[in-house]
Amino acid sequence: MARLPGFAVALLVGMMFVAADVEELIHKLKSKDNDERRAAAKALAVAGTEAKPALSALTQALKDNDRFVRRFAAQALGQIGPDAKAVVPDLAALLKNGKEQKEVQEAAATALGKIGKPSVATLSAAVKDAKLDVLARKAAANALAEIGPDAREAIPSLIGAIKPPLPLKGKAATPAADIRAEAITALGKIATTNDKDALDALQTVIDEKARNNVRRLASDALKAIKERK
């Protein structure tokens, strides 16, 4: 019988350990001790898809009174991936909560990106929500970029995010929240050559007197789209 390499044995033992400990970690998520709940949520994030039995407990932890527990619970749900699609509304509520800590909102957006296509509508709405903190909107755009071509539904929102602000009547233009870089990068990973509006929007950025790094990103995105088969 062939022997497994040492790293393979370690990986197998680690997976068995995670599977055996998930129930204990679920129990610790209900502890009265903040540190214990934080550690449990963080460990479940490390467990990845093995933490699927903890879905319900992690969803409840998104409402924990400790921001670190909420953050780590969101991260754990993201690591579970598409199998966590049922919690998209809960993560969406966390992302859209204007009173929430920015790090928690970012964790929620990142988790939604890892869950994938079921999150596109939520992330698309976040990108164009001017009431949201700019960091949350950037995280939403980055999450859409991670989803890639399955996020084509979000293209109109991303185009809107890269357009320069229009001047108000009798007033100078008010700068929009600067999420252009993230939106441009996302378009480069999502759009195809059939998305003429996206191509035109990126070309407009290249032609305008935008910052050099923004023009470069738009040029790279346009190139990536044209090279994608």
N, C-alpha and C positions, 0 to 999 in steps of 0.2 A: 504494500500500500504506500503510495507516494506521500511524502510529508509536505505539509503546507509551509511556505516561507514564514519566517518569524513575524513579519509585518502583517501577513494575512491572519495568522493566529491571533495576534493582538487585536486586529480589527474585529474578528469574529467574537472574541471574548467581550470586547467593548459593546458590541451590538446586543449580546445576550444580557450584559449588565444593565444596559439602558432599558431593554424590554422588561426586565425583572423589577426595575426601580420606578417605572412610570407611576404605578399605583401609589407608591410611597410619596412621590413628588406631588401627586394630585392632593394627597392628604395634607402635605405641608403647605400647599397653596391656601389652605384654610386656617393656617396657624394665626395666632394673635400677635406673633412676633414679626415685625416688618422685615427684619433681616432674613428670617427663615423663608418668608414668602418670596422675597427677592431672589434668594438663592434657588428656590424651587423653580421659579419662572425662568431664570437664566439657564438652569440645567435642562429644562424642557426644550429651550431653544437649541441647545447643543445636541439634544437627542434627535432633532430633525423630524423625519417622517415617523420615527418610532413613537413620537409623542401624540400620535393621532387619538389614542384613547382619552387623552386629556383635553380634547376640544371643548367640551362643555365647561370644564373647570377654568380653562384659559380664557374662554369667552366671558365668564363671570369675573375673572381677574382684570379684565379691561375696565371694570368699574371700581377697582380697588381704590382706597383712599390714599395710597402711596403711589407717587408718580413713577417710581422706579419699577414697581410691580406692574403697573399698566404698560410701561415701555417694554419690559422684558416679555410680558405676555404677548404683546403685539409681535415682537420679534419671533417668539416661539410659533405663533400661528403662521407667520410668513414662512418659517422653515418647514412647516408641515406641507405647504404648497397647495396645489389645486384641490387636494382633499379637504381643505379648510374653506371652500367656497361658501358654505352656509353662514360663515361669520362676516361676510363682506359688509352687510348693513351695520354691524357693530363696529367694525374698523372704520367705516365711513363716518359714523357718528363721532368717533374719536378724532378723526382727521378734521372734521368740520367744526369742532368745538373751539370757538374763538378764545375761550378761557383756559384751554388746555396748554400745558407746557410744550414749547416748540419741539423739544426732543421726542416727546410722545407722539406729536402729530407726524413728525418725520418717520418714526418707527411704524406708525399705522400706514402711511403712504408706501413705504418700502415693502411692508407685508402684503399690501394689496397688489403691488407689482409682482411679487413672487407667486401669489395665488393665480394671477394671469387674467385671461379674457373676461371672466365674470366681473372683474373690477374696473373694466375700461370706462363704463359710463360714470362711475363715481369719480375716478381720477380725472376724466375729461372735464367734469363739472368743477372740480377743485382748481384746475389750471386757470379757468376763466372767472373764478370767483374773486372779485377785487376786494371783498371783505376779509378774505383769508390772509394770514400772515404770509409774507413773501417766501419764507423758508418752507412753509407747508406747500405752497404752489410749486416751488422748485422741486421739492421731493415728489410731488405728483407727476410732474413732467419727467423726472428721472425714472419713476416707476413705469410710466408708459413706454419709455425707451427700452426698459428691460423686457417688457412684454413683446415689443417688436411688431412685426407685421399683423399680428392678431389685434393690434390696437388701432386699426385704420379708422374706426369710428371716431377717434379723438382728433383726427387731422384738422377739422375746422377750428376746434378750440386751440390747437397748437399754432395754427396760422394766425389766429387772432392775437395770440400772445407775442408774436414776433413783429406785428405791425407797429410802427411808431404812433404815438398818441396824436389825436387830432386836436387842434387848438379850439378852445371854447369861444363863443361869440364875444368879442370885445376883450378877451383875455389871452394871455400866452398859454401855450400848451403845457399841461401838467405832466411831468414824466410818469410813465406807467411803472408799476413794480417791475424791476429788472429781472425778468425770468427768460429773456430772449435767448440767452446762451443755451439754457436747458431745453427750451422749446425747439430751437434749431437742431440741436443734437438728436432730440426725439424724432423729429421729422425725418432726419437722415436715416434712422433705423426702422422707420415705419412705412413711409411713403414709397410708392412705385412710380415708374415713368407714366403711368396712367393718371396719376394725381396731378393734373395740370396746375390747379390752384396752388398746391404745395411748391411745385417747381417755380412758378411765377413769384411766389412770396419770397422764396430763397434768393432768386435772382435779383429781386428788388433790394434785398439787404446787401447783396454784393455790390450793387450799383450806387447805393446811397452812401453818404459820408458817415457811416457808422464807425464805431471803434474798430481798430485793426483786428483784434481777436474775434469780434463778432463776425466780421466779413470773412475771416479765415474759416470759422466754424461753418458758416453758410456755404462757402465754397467746398469744404470737405463733405458736408451733408449732400449737396447737389451731386458731387462726384460719386458718392456712395450709392445714391438712388439710381443714377444712370448705369452704374456697374452691376447693380443687383439684377439677377436673372429670375 
